[in-house]
């Protein structure tokens, strides 16, 4: 028995799609009549239940601990301890509040990501019909095991991966797994041996967990369950991806924190030693060094960055972009590559009639006057679509190809429900994948009419007459050649061609097979899942912004390339300049043969990937990231989830997206609109630019304080108390810094190239400007102190220095509104929050000085008008 089980275990990984049915049953040691109950129970214990692995959740304590190990949080903790030592309980409480808020937000964002694997469980059907000991019965889907024979009918969810051994007119919708928008015709026939490595979408005799039956019936033998299924492998990919990799912004803030830490240690040490050399007491110098440390630490920076990001999240939500992970807002702004799924993201995910052919002429679907009645009647009557009248709308249910025909006809004034009543169906020959035809018979006032639709080559072979502008006549060789030429042209545009014919009878013939012979050829239509109208403009804006759009789909290469050309993703004018515009196409089977090293060398050349598997998508995303490109991935299906997780930022679809895709995404598009990504990228760039402005504002303030205190200590002056520094840092500076975070985007923000992920946060002159502006602020404070002390008392001089320190920040904030324009070229009222913030902060600064009681707390004195 153990030898048999080991044999089955080895065979699980076999390519069952290239094995004959009997060979598959033999390999899995089962029969078409099914397993015995005893054998099924034994295998269930051997292979485990047919369900996804439980999500391993880290404890709350570990999550909190990880958040507290953040460098900036550690610095804030040091500041809180120092403030407590100084005896400033209020400052300690404020800093502690900032630490707690950051920790809570971090834990909440992390816990949301872990819900993705839970959503995978919803893909499994709760029950399945199986054959056990030759009898059909219903069992729990999780009790399925390898070798079970499962019976499938229209409307069923496929409960496990299986090799189809019986099929009748079977169609399975696999969009969530492969990205194909049209249900796939399935068969029990074996595939050629050379197709061992074909992608999932081409395995026509396999059915996979997560897909659903839309038409026909079938029986299949289970080849994989639980985590061994293709969906289970996706769950494994999700689980193995690093959930805690830092975003570019987090890396830059950590880098900045290290610089600040070094500055604090060095400067405080120098001040401490210098004071001792001046003969000042150890305790006095300790307090002075503490004051300097407090001045150097940007206590409010983490909170301000978090609030700016949160405000950005709210603004993006109003534009239909829902952010699930707060730091991901900024990541969008540095995106260099967007790898997008085709179906439902760049296209409508709705088959649409775009071209028609009749009477030796092809014409666009927007010309209803050119459509003959026989052709449009065939579209509607030879059609199993169900029409439901809902309040304010009409719902079409059925095969996507058939619903596309009905939708087109109804948009051109035809009503299927009325036509069905006017020309009732009296007989039919259902679609069969071997015949590739469907025929319906209808009673009309002029007699019996049969309508046939199907593959053009099949229907053309069965037609001997043609309907054109002059009526019905014999079909000539020239007619066939003209039809085939136009059909090839439509196929070259990735249109799916469907042909129509009809016959008239005085009475229904006894031989039904005659209905599909000697047909009158009416015409054919070309259908496609068309691009979203706004997607082309969005792609162009992305290219103008230096972002490379890449299409990754499970659909056929011809279809993908045609859509990509329409959208501008593929262009004959492209060249691989800067590694962002290569315009080649590639299929999954070619990727399968490429090593990771070869893909890394060639990934910049490819703009379209077709017939790819989930593993391919992850490899593509990882290759871009290894080149240092910040990569985004959009998608809606289960098949997109691993790549969404692997990308720097995963973008899920809110309407058509599966719970799995939305669960791992950093951002979800509420309207499934690719164009929304453009506004999200712009918002991400605006936010990062504004964070740089806020950092510039805050750090120049702190540097000014450090410079003033450093020089004053060297000269043995006392110009500011610790409470002065905390007041300016936590109260006066906070509102203007937040207001800078609300500044509108620069005019040229979407014409700039994306910043590199490894670019220093202080690049572009930011570091130098912070130093220059900080020294200038400190110098102004020192000058004010020196002049005031030469005329007035030490108390008035310290009050003047404190007031100057507060007010000079507010003036500086207005000069930072743009990185490219001087202040006099900026409209005054385009940032009303800054005007409000500066007014409030200035008022608070004045109140602290002039209000009795408060000035005692802050150790300042009231100033006379001339002293102001």
C-alpha atoms as one frame of an Amber mdcrd trajectory, in Angstrom:
protein
   0.000   0.000   0.000   2.826   2.419   0.885   4.505   1.702  -2.471   1.258
   2.561  -4.239   0.888   5.851  -2.316   4.495   6.808  -3.049   3.879   6.077
  -6.713   0.823   8.341  -6.734   2.736  11.094  -4.917   5.436  11.043  -7.608
   2.831  11.114 -10.360   1.098  14.210  -8.982   3.703  16.388 -10.666   3.246
  14.715 -14.053   2.058  16.731 -17.118  -1.395  15.148 -17.231  -2.524  17.272
 -20.194  -0.255  15.269 -22.547  -1.420  11.902 -21.193  -4.314   9.857 -22.513
  -7.279   9.385 -20.175  -6.509   5.758 -19.415  -2.887   6.607 -18.665  -3.966
   9.368 -16.263  -6.308   7.013 -14.418  -3.552   4.422 -14.249  -0.961   6.888
 -12.961  -3.340   8.012 -10.200  -4.442   4.418  -9.519  -8.129   5.173  -9.923
 -11.028   4.319 -12.236 -13.731   6.204 -14.119 -16.227   4.848 -11.588 -14.333
   6.615  -8.815 -12.544   5.680  -5.626 -13.935   3.506  -2.885 -14.840   5.264
   0.348 -12.056   3.420   2.140  -9.452   4.417  -0.446 -10.671   8.045  -0.466
 -10.366   8.205   3.316  -6.851   6.772   3.174  -5.733   9.285   0.540  -7.304
  12.185   2.417  -5.081  11.339   5.394  -2.066  10.969   3.086  -2.427  14.245
   1.133  -4.444  16.356   3.554  -7.640  18.330   3.086  -8.440  20.232  -0.095
  -8.065  23.700   1.398  -5.585  26.533   1.618  -2.933  26.602   4.329  -3.745
  28.649   7.390  -2.194  32.116   7.507   0.595  32.334  10.045   0.015  35.499
  12.006   2.682  37.177  14.069   1.723  38.071  17.593   0.663  41.612  18.439
   3.683  41.975  20.728   6.096  41.199  17.863   4.354  43.659  15.565   4.561
  46.440  18.159   8.196  45.595  18.875   9.089  45.867  15.179   7.465  49.286
  14.958   9.371  50.529  18.012  12.715  49.465  16.478  12.321  52.100  13.750
  15.319  54.469  13.858  13.215  57.644  14.014  11.069  56.174  16.785  14.231
  55.332  18.755  15.405  58.934  18.383  12.011  60.176  19.523  12.220  57.835
  22.516  15.598  59.318  23.435  14.092  62.803  23.160  11.240  61.786  25.457
  13.656  60.403  28.060  15.796  63.528  27.879  12.753  65.777  28.247  11.676
  63.765  31.282  15.140  64.143  32.828  14.938  67.878  32.251  11.585  67.816
  34.009   9.483  68.816  31.015   6.578  66.411  31.494   4.425  68.133  28.840
   7.051  67.683  26.146   7.527  64.077  27.187   3.787  63.448  26.855   3.635
  65.048  23.394   6.550  62.990  22.073   5.103  59.818  23.611   1.791  60.513
  21.848   3.613  60.786  18.499   5.366  57.441  19.136   2.099  55.721  20.049
   0.282  57.031  16.956   3.056  55.872  14.614   3.112  52.443  16.237  -0.674
  51.981  16.048  -0.800  53.012  12.369   2.040  50.641  11.494   0.420  47.663
  13.213  -2.947  48.326  11.541  -1.404  48.521   8.046   0.563  45.303   8.578
  -2.467  43.321   9.776  -4.490  44.276   6.680  -1.963  42.632   4.353  -2.373
  39.263   6.067  -6.017  38.990   5.027  -5.066  38.087   1.442  -4.563  34.373
   2.046  -7.850  34.174   3.914  -9.638  35.361   0.771  -8.229  32.430  -1.203
 -10.441  30.094   0.801 -13.505  31.684  -0.782 -12.436  30.348  -4.175 -13.138
  26.775  -3.140 -16.614  25.432  -3.767 -18.175  24.314  -0.441 -19.536  21.142
  -2.045 -18.634  18.951  -4.999 -20.359  16.103  -6.838 -18.175  13.002  -7.074
 -18.367   9.407  -8.154 -17.547   7.027  -5.359 -17.858   3.296  -6.005 -19.731
   4.038  -9.242 -22.385   6.245  -7.605 -22.751  10.009  -7.726 -22.927  11.810
  -4.405 -22.309  15.244  -2.909 -19.404  15.738  -0.505 -17.646  18.692   1.088
 -15.125  20.120  -1.357 -12.420  20.028   1.288 -12.853  16.231   1.445 -11.830
  15.786  -2.193  -8.621  13.864  -2.729  -6.345  12.914  -5.586  -7.964  10.341
  -7.864 -11.547  11.392  -7.114 -13.853  11.652 -10.149 -15.679  15.011 -10.051
 -18.818  15.809 -12.077 -19.143  19.377 -13.365 -22.156  21.208 -14.793 -22.859
  24.782 -15.920 -22.741  27.143 -12.948 -20.382  24.962 -10.887 -17.115  26.223
  -9.432 -14.209  23.888 -10.130 -13.338  22.512  -6.660  -9.783  21.243  -7.400
  -7.306  20.882 -10.252  -8.350  18.049 -12.548  -7.781  16.322 -15.885 -11.018
  16.253 -17.888 -11.958  12.707 -18.945 -15.483  13.402 -20.218 -16.740  16.620
 -21.835 -19.896  17.734 -23.631 -19.911  21.301 -25.033 -17.797  22.349 -22.068
 -16.728  25.973 -21.538 -14.882  27.178 -18.453 -14.260  30.781 -17.442 -10.652
  31.127 -16.215 -10.247  34.929 -16.191  -9.290  35.058 -12.505  -6.507  32.546
 -13.112  -5.273  33.270 -16.658  -6.552  36.765 -17.484  -8.582  35.606 -20.512
 -11.944  37.383 -20.695 -13.666  34.745 -22.862 -14.646  31.286 -21.517 -12.375
  28.573 -22.879 -13.682  25.564 -24.795 -12.536  22.419 -23.004 -12.111  18.872
 -24.264 -11.154  15.449 -22.953  -8.742  14.868 -25.833  -5.020  14.469 -25.114
  -2.659  17.283 -26.164   0.434  16.587 -28.324   3.520  15.416 -26.416   5.511
  18.490 -27.519   3.071  20.727 -25.544   4.339  19.531 -22.180   5.357  23.039
 -21.120   2.355  25.014 -22.426   0.916  27.612 -20.063  -2.259  27.020 -18.066
  -4.474  28.872 -20.535  -3.558  26.450 -23.334  -4.220  23.255 -21.392  -7.593
  22.611 -22.973  -8.150  19.297 -21.170  -7.489  20.600 -17.652  -9.772  22.431
 -15.191  -8.399  24.428 -12.286  -9.538  25.460  -8.839 -10.881  29.030  -8.916
 -12.453  28.760 -12.384 -16.142  28.192 -13.139 -18.184  26.247 -15.688 -20.239
  28.520 -17.959 -21.569  25.943 -20.429 -21.901  22.179 -20.867 -20.965  19.375
 -18.532 -17.929  17.253 -17.771 -16.227  14.751 -15.517 -12.634  14.996 -14.392
 -10.127  13.155 -12.244  -8.579  15.212  -9.449  -4.838  15.682  -9.975  -4.048
  18.205  -7.232  -5.729  19.520  -4.093  -5.157  22.288  -1.574  -1.765  23.974
  -1.704  -0.672  21.726  -4.612  -3.251  23.284  -6.962  -2.317  26.210  -9.188
  -4.273  28.503  -6.867  -2.452  26.949  -3.915   0.874  27.706  -5.557  -0.225
  31.332  -5.868  -1.007  31.309  -2.145   2.489  29.983  -1.573   3.989  32.821
  -3.615   2.044  35.358  -1.570   3.130  33.790   1.698   6.813  33.710   0.779
   7.054  37.319  -0.389   8.685  39.737   2.034   5.805  41.540   3.715   7.940
  44.074   5.500  10.241  45.495   2.827  10.650  49.232   3.273   9.308  51.684
   0.719  11.634  54.328  -0.791  10.272  56.957   1.602  10.858  54.753   4.654
  14.418  54.087   3.475  15.051  57.795   2.959  13.650  58.745   6.378  15.782
  56.029   8.007  18.819  57.396   6.138  17.998  60.912   7.312  17.546  59.692
  10.903  21.047  58.231  10.871  22.510  61.573   9.767  20.597  63.368  12.501
  21.766  60.863  15.108  25.391  61.424  14.162  24.934  65.186  14.298  23.283
  64.978  17.726  26.079  62.873  19.204  28.951  64.875  17.744  27.585  68.370
  18.405  26.324  67.559  21.906  29.703  66.082  22.819  31.536  69.136  21.509
  29.227  71.473  23.416  29.565  69.445  26.608  33.367  69.418  26.482  33.572
  73.084  25.472  31.414  74.113  28.427  33.549  72.160  30.865  36.643  73.878
  29.447  34.923  77.220  30.115  34.652  76.186  33.739  30.904  75.681  33.784
  29.486  73.005  36.079  28.991  69.419  34.928  25.244  69.558  35.608  24.772
  72.881  33.759  26.600  71.523  30.715  24.588  68.328  30.852  21.366  70.344
  30.690  22.794  72.506  27.892  23.783  69.406  25.905  20.305  68.012  26.485
  18.816  71.254  25.171  20.950  70.981  22.067  19.897  67.371  21.556  16.262
  68.381  21.879  16.862  71.125  19.332  18.498  68.718  16.879  15.805  66.039
  17.059  12.872  66.766  14.691  10.225  65.546  17.135   7.308  66.446  14.926
   8.702  65.093  11.642   7.294  61.516  11.804   3.871  62.820  12.772   3.933
  65.466  10.028   5.009  62.930   7.385   2.248  60.576   8.539  -0.371  63.338
   8.439   0.748  64.551   4.989   0.500  60.978   3.730  -2.921  60.572   5.361
  -4.175  63.783   3.751  -2.901  62.472   0.438  -4.791  59.222   1.051  -8.021
  61.149   1.565  -7.481  63.179  -1.599  -6.704  60.042  -3.623  -9.777  58.294
  -2.230 -11.918  61.123  -3.619 -10.305  60.330  -6.989 -11.200  56.604  -6.674
  -7.740  55.428  -5.586  -7.919  53.668  -2.210  -4.592  53.399  -0.387  -4.245
  50.400   1.924  -0.656  50.978   3.043   0.197  54.539   3.989   3.861  54.781
   2.836   2.827  53.428  -0.576   1.405  56.873  -1.425   4.914  58.191  -1.926
   6.098  55.053  -3.770   3.726  55.845  -6.628   5.581  59.084  -7.233   8.852
  57.269  -7.902   7.317  54.574 -10.120   9.357  53.929 -13.275   7.582  50.842
 -14.640   3.884  49.917 -14.546   3.268  46.268 -15.356  -0.421  46.058 -16.142
  -2.740  43.152 -16.717  -4.758  43.615 -19.914  -8.209  42.229 -19.194 -10.384
  44.583 -17.160  -7.531  46.989 -16.503  -6.535  48.323 -19.888  -9.632  46.889
 -21.570 -13.320  46.936 -20.680 -13.490  43.183 -19.896 -16.518  43.132 -22.180
 -16.556  41.548 -25.639 -17.777  44.125 -28.163 -18.719  43.977 -31.836 -16.473
  46.440 -33.676 -16.538  45.334 -37.346 -19.058  43.683 -39.681 -18.878  42.163
 -43.149 -21.738  41.823 -45.609 -22.133  41.959 -49.360 -18.381  42.272 -50.117
 -17.927  45.188 -47.756 -16.570  45.496 -44.243 -17.718  48.412 -42.139 -17.506
  49.713 -38.609 -20.093  48.701 -36.037 -21.155  52.338 -35.653 -23.054  52.165
 -38.993 -26.363  50.488 -38.116 -27.890  51.588 -41.429 -25.585  49.184 -43.288
 -26.574  46.078 -41.320 -29.005  43.744 -43.169 -31.929  42.377 -41.172 -30.977
  38.741 -41.782 -27.542  39.315 -40.191 -28.843  41.095 -37.112 -31.712  38.586
 -36.778 -29.148  35.782 -36.806 -27.163  37.552 -34.059 -30.215  37.777 -31.805
 -32.200  34.623 -32.559 -29.335  32.128 -32.792 -28.390  33.123 -29.284 -28.998
  31.726 -25.776 -28.455  34.986 -23.903 -31.042  35.646 -21.185 -32.381  39.201
 -21.008 -33.580  40.479 -17.623 -35.328  43.819 -17.283 -34.112  45.594 -14.156
 -35.182  48.999 -12.818 -33.461  51.466 -15.120 -31.306  48.892 -16.930 -31.191
  45.609 -18.824 -29.085  42.690 -17.596 -27.653  40.198 -20.112 -26.689  36.762
 -18.817 -24.834  34.140 -20.823 -21.707  33.466 -22.834 -19.702  36.723 -23.292
 -19.604  36.269 -27.071 -23.378  35.851 -27.276 -24.096  38.724 -24.905 -21.860
  40.952 -27.053 -24.033  40.169 -30.083 -27.263  40.928 -28.204 -25.835  44.109
 -26.708 -24.801  45.327 -30.167 -28.221  44.541 -31.632 -30.074  46.250 -28.779
 -27.869  49.331 -29.057 -29.011  49.484 -32.688 -32.706  49.407 -31.898 -33.431
  45.672 -31.864 -35.156  43.937 -28.928 -34.329  40.283 -28.331 -37.354  39.593
 -26.143 -39.729  40.911 -28.838 -37.939  39.044 -31.642 -38.035  35.802 -29.650
 -41.816  36.189 -29.366 -42.238  37.282 -32.972 -40.108  34.418 -34.346 -40.403
  31.634 -31.749 -37.714  28.959 -31.662 -39.073  25.540 -32.640 -35.883  23.465
 -32.762 -32.138  23.776 -32.280 -28.811  22.032 -32.655 -26.666  23.072 -29.680
 -23.115  24.276 -30.109 -20.556  21.513 -30.233 -16.805  22.081 -30.031 -16.171
  19.484 -32.741 -18.665  21.051 -35.213 -17.977  24.624 -34.024 -21.501  25.552
 -35.076 -24.850  26.359 -33.450 -28.223  26.329 -35.246 -31.702  27.415 -34.197
 -34.984  27.009 -36.114 -37.712  29.673 -36.015 -41.273  29.983 -37.219 -41.869
  33.131 -39.294 -44.856  34.453 -41.263 -43.067  33.372 -44.448 -42.304  29.854
 -43.247 -39.519  28.147 -41.329 -36.071  29.786 -41.108 -32.926  28.298 -39.592
 -30.041  30.490 -38.448 -26.520  29.115 -38.050 -23.474  30.770 -36.500 -19.955
  29.523 -35.911 -16.333  29.481 -37.017 -15.972  31.212 -40.382 -13.942  28.479
 -42.101 -16.452  25.782 -41.067 -19.550  27.797 -41.959 -18.045  28.929 -45.272
 -17.373  25.321 -46.279 -21.048  24.493 -45.645 -22.362  27.465 -47.645 -23.149
  27.290 -51.372 -25.082  30.541 -51.686 -24.564  34.115 -50.527 -26.832  37.022
 -49.627 -25.676  40.343 -51.032 -27.252  43.578 -52.193 -28.859  41.871 -55.162
 -30.391  39.038 -53.136 -29.507  35.367 -52.781 -27.228  33.931 -55.464 -24.732
  31.117 -55.943 -21.425  31.578 -54.094 -18.440  31.871 -56.434 -14.732  31.240
 -55.776 -14.142  34.996 -55.869 -16.708  35.401 -53.084 -14.874  32.910 -50.884
 -11.514  34.554 -51.529 -12.891  38.014 -50.706 -14.464  36.740 -47.481 -11.292
  34.954 -46.394  -9.167  38.015 -47.171 -11.272  40.300 -44.970 -11.398  37.617
 -42.267  -7.592  37.449 -42.221  -7.426  41.237 -41.948  -9.791  41.214 -38.966
  -7.860  38.373 -37.327  -4.684  40.395 -37.832  -6.314  43.097 -35.713  -6.928
  40.449 -33.024 -10.678  40.461 -33.717 -12.564  37.266 -32.981 -14.486  36.416
 -36.162 -17.950  34.811 -35.996 -19.858  33.977 -39.201 -23.618  33.646 -39.878
 -25.797  31.844 -42.396 -29.441  30.863 -42.824 -31.870  28.685 -44.783 -35.585
  28.863 -45.583 -37.942  25.852 -45.504 -41.600  25.399 -46.114 -41.550  22.740
 -43.386 -38.917  21.601 -40.897 -36.863  18.868 -42.613 -36.900  15.403 -41.087
 -33.108  15.201 -41.260 -31.846  17.848 -38.823 -28.282  17.490 -40.114 -29.427
  19.115 -43.351 -29.956  22.355 -41.420 -26.213  22.996 -41.389 -25.545  22.195
 -45.062 -26.237  24.227 -48.218 -26.337  27.437 -46.157 -26.884  30.969 -47.425
 -23.862  32.959 -46.227 -25.017  36.234 -44.639 -21.851  37.784 -43.265 -19.636
  37.842 -40.221 -18.667  40.093 -37.339 -15.380  40.902 -35.642 -15.360  41.185
 -31.843 -12.779  42.136 -29.282 -12.501  43.162 -25.663 -11.726  46.813 -26.544
  -9.377  49.204 -24.772 -10.857  51.583 -22.248 -11.253  54.922 -24.048  -9.372
  56.784 -21.315  -6.532  54.232 -21.126  -4.734  55.499 -24.252  -4.412  59.022
 -22.845  -3.286  57.593 -19.513  -0.584  55.518 -21.224   0.662  58.589 -23.099
   0.834  60.644 -19.902   2.802  57.835 -18.277   5.287  57.852 -21.148   5.606
  61.647 -20.976   6.344  61.247 -17.276   9.171  58.780 -18.017   7.178  55.753
 -16.897   7.311  52.590 -19.024   3.925  50.862 -19.408   4.208  47.072 -19.782
   1.315  44.746 -20.640   1.357  41.319 -18.995  -1.544  39.029 -19.865  -2.636
  35.448 -20.145  -4.320  36.238 -23.461  -2.976  35.365 -26.917  -0.033  37.311
 -28.307  -1.882  38.627 -31.379  -4.718  40.009 -29.248  -2.364  41.510 -26.687
  -0.163  43.132 -29.350  -3.167  44.624 -31.176  -4.531  46.179 -27.971  -1.049
  47.393 -27.011  -0.646  49.152 -30.366  -4.014  50.834 -30.010  -3.050  52.083
 -26.561   0.458  53.179 -27.522   2.212  50.621 -25.331   3.727  49.180 -28.517
   5.115  51.629 -31.044   7.264  51.111 -34.110   9.097  54.324 -33.227  10.305
  53.018 -29.867  13.954  52.335 -29.158  15.436  50.959 -25.938  16.815  54.328
 -24.858  17.416  54.474 -21.115  16.009  50.973 -20.919  12.414  52.148 -20.749
  11.038  52.005 -24.295  11.894  48.627 -25.826   8.966  47.560 -27.965   9.153
  43.796 -28.367   6.629  41.100 -27.559   7.214  37.710 -25.971   5.168  34.655
 -25.001   5.230  32.692 -21.779   6.695  29.578 -23.398   9.707  31.659 -24.467
  10.072  33.042 -20.957  10.011  29.473 -19.664  13.180  28.774 -21.633  14.944
  31.931 -20.407  17.133  31.824 -17.338  16.748  34.599 -14.772  20.052  36.049
 -15.991  18.900  36.155 -19.621  15.563  37.704 -18.640  17.427  40.339 -16.629
  19.411  41.280 -19.740  16.376  41.416 -22.047  13.527  42.600 -19.802  13.936
  46.220 -20.914  13.258  45.226 -24.531   9.801  43.791 -23.859   6.600  45.827
 -23.672   4.059  43.009 -24.083   4.039  39.581 -22.421   1.365  37.091 -23.535
   0.279  33.615 -22.405   2.098  34.006 -19.113   1.696  32.106 -15.856   1.734
  33.593 -12.330   5.378  32.532 -11.936   6.292  34.453 -15.081   4.657  37.622
 -13.765   6.692  37.447 -10.578   9.919  36.879 -12.556   9.187  39.910 -14.750
   8.517  42.185 -11.792  11.580  40.921  -9.941  13.783  41.430 -13.015  12.779
  45.087 -13.220  13.403  45.545  -9.511  16.855  43.954  -9.787  17.649  46.680
 -12.333  16.798  49.227  -9.660  13.505  50.299 -11.241  10.620  51.111  -8.921
   7.923  48.820 -10.298   4.150  48.880  -9.979   1.868  46.013 -10.965  -1.822
  46.335 -11.679  -4.224  43.430 -11.748  -7.557  42.015 -10.714  -7.300  38.234
 -10.844  -5.965  35.571  -8.540  -3.184  35.111 -11.083  -2.007  38.683 -10.438
  -1.675  38.319  -6.653   1.940  37.045  -6.426   3.203  39.786  -8.736   1.163
  42.426  -6.878   2.899  41.308  -3.703   6.346  41.190  -5.331   6.108  44.690
  -6.846   7.153  47.884  -5.085   3.492  48.825  -5.251   0.630  46.511  -6.139
  -2.493  48.092  -7.641  -5.693  46.053  -7.407  -9.048  46.556  -9.098 -11.940
  47.371  -6.775 -14.879  46.314  -8.975 -13.695  43.279 -10.911 -10.825  42.410
  -8.605 -10.858  39.253  -6.535 -10.548  39.473  -2.759  -7.109  37.891  -3.095
  -5.811  40.605  -5.439  -7.295  43.398  -3.328  -5.947  41.797  -0.161  -2.307
  41.967  -1.263  -2.542  45.309  -3.099  -1.035  48.502  -1.737  -3.631  50.530
  -3.619  -7.072  49.592  -4.964  -8.731  51.437  -7.853 -12.370  51.892  -6.887
 -13.374  52.500 -10.520 -11.037  49.905 -12.139  -9.806  52.752 -14.314  -6.215
  52.712 -15.542  -6.420  56.489 -15.894  -6.867  56.741 -12.133  -3.288  55.519
 -11.826  -2.119  58.664 -13.595  -3.716  60.951 -11.023  -2.400  58.673  -8.273
   1.145  58.932  -9.663   0.791  62.708  -9.826  -0.467  62.762  -6.253   2.439
  60.556  -5.177   4.900  62.925  -6.797   3.191  65.931  -5.221   3.306  64.324
  -1.791   6.996  63.451  -2.021   7.798  66.956  -3.240   5.812  68.426  -0.350
   7.460  66.112   2.164  10.820  67.400   0.926   9.550  70.946   1.491   8.381
  70.060   5.006  11.712  68.354   5.789  13.566  71.382   4.399  11.480  73.651
   6.602  11.858  71.586   9.775  15.519  70.611   9.475  16.632  74.131   8.579
  14.793  75.260  11.709  16.552  72.677  13.863  19.894  73.412  12.250  19.374
  77.108  12.940  18.710  76.293  16.601  21.786  74.059  16.798  23.966  76.684
  15.114  22.740  79.446  17.436  23.191  77.313  20.569  26.562  76.023  19.429
  27.975  79.501  18.824  26.386  80.816  22.036  27.918  78.002  24.083  31.352
  78.597  22.574  30.980  82.245  23.620  29.560  81.247  27.021  26.158  82.857
  26.292  22.752  81.583  27.311  20.234  82.598  24.652  17.441  79.982  24.675
  15.887  77.605  27.195  14.869  74.002  26.319  11.172  74.965  26.592  11.721
  77.609  23.893  13.061  74.971  21.525  10.232  72.550  22.190   7.625  75.295
  21.734   9.018  76.276  18.340   9.597  72.676  17.230   6.279  71.164  18.313
   3.858  74.112  18.121   5.044  76.998  15.947   6.617  74.869  13.175   4.013
  72.107  13.031   1.137  73.960  11.363   3.231  75.576   8.577   4.958  72.238
   7.916   1.567  70.572   7.521   0.395  73.401   5.273   3.452  72.927   3.041
   2.356  69.323   2.739  -0.898  70.557   1.180   0.784  72.645  -1.530  -0.596
  72.082  -5.043   1.562  70.188  -7.561   4.136  72.002  -9.674   3.017  72.738
 -13.242   5.648  70.421 -14.744   5.365  67.602 -12.231   4.178  65.030 -14.807
   6.825  66.028 -17.329   9.696  65.210 -15.034  11.506  61.870 -15.080  10.863
  59.627 -12.079  13.418  59.922  -9.324  15.615  56.893  -8.849  14.962  54.716
  -5.815  18.611  54.996  -4.756  18.702  58.792  -5.070  19.759  60.491  -1.869
  16.833  62.208  -0.157  18.892  65.417   0.064  19.905  65.382  -3.619  19.046
  68.213  -5.978  20.430  70.889  -3.696  18.127  70.113  -0.758  20.962  69.302
   1.635  22.919  72.433   0.742  19.825  74.628   1.025  18.995  73.204   4.456
  22.517  74.031   5.664  22.540  77.545   4.174  19.034  78.427   5.354  19.637
  76.902   8.787  22.808  78.910   9.323  21.026  82.071   8.139  18.217  81.498
  10.645  20.674  80.843  13.453  22.663  83.904  12.473  19.528  86.090  12.593
  18.734  84.784  16.081  22.285  85.499  17.250  22.282  89.013  15.757  18.937
  89.742  17.409  20.262  88.500  20.755  23.508  90.502  20.471  21.761  93.762
  19.509  19.055  93.378  22.172  21.542  92.556  24.905  23.682  95.561  23.992
  20.661  97.810  24.554  18.465  95.922  27.036  18.645  93.263  29.731  19.532
  89.545  29.355  15.830  88.616  29.791  14.714  90.949  27.001  17.525  89.690
  24.773  16.475  86.048  25.316  12.818  86.998  24.673  13.824  88.760  21.452
  15.896  85.748  20.337  12.998  83.379  21.117  10.496  85.554  19.239  12.812
  85.951  16.248  13.339  82.185  16.118   9.576  81.617  15.955   8.669  84.341
  13.451  11.542  83.788  11.043  10.303  80.220  10.507   6.945  81.493   9.341
   8.491  83.833   6.787  10.744  81.018   5.561   7.753  78.699   4.983   6.407
  80.968   2.213   9.719  80.830   0.326   9.569  77.020   0.193   6.258  76.674
  -1.669   7.984  75.917  -4.974  11.288  74.265  -5.831  11.378  76.011  -9.213
   9.734  79.417  -8.807  10.744  82.370  -6.609   8.194  83.551  -4.051   7.126
  86.600  -6.092   6.012  84.374  -8.972   3.783  82.221  -6.783   0.064  83.102
  -6.502  -0.568  84.275  -2.965  -3.835  82.500  -2.210  -3.321  79.089  -3.851
  -2.229  77.677  -0.477  -4.783  79.064   1.943  -3.889  76.517   4.668  -0.384
  78.030   4.810  -1.767  81.532   5.267  -4.015  80.267   8.044  -1.198  78.258
   9.677   1.244  81.150   9.603  -1.372  83.512  11.057  -2.256  81.120  13.888
   1.399  80.355  14.683   2.319  84.045  14.691  -0.604  84.797  17.008   0.410
  81.990  19.384   4.004  83.238  19.451   2.846  86.747  20.316   0.405  85.480
  22.976   3.163  83.526  24.738   5.199  86.727  25.050   2.512  89.229  25.959
   0.003  87.191  28.024   0.662  87.381  31.759   1.160  83.960  33.297   2.176
  82.311  30.040   5.288  84.438  29.740   6.310  83.306  33.214   5.933  79.644
  32.194   8.089  80.234  29.122  10.613  82.366  31.053  10.163  85.418  28.818
   9.190  89.018  29.502   6.715  91.352  27.882   8.208  93.507  25.161   7.415
  97.159  24.635   6.433  98.463  21.204   9.898  99.771  20.472  11.407  96.449
  21.582   9.220  94.597  19.098
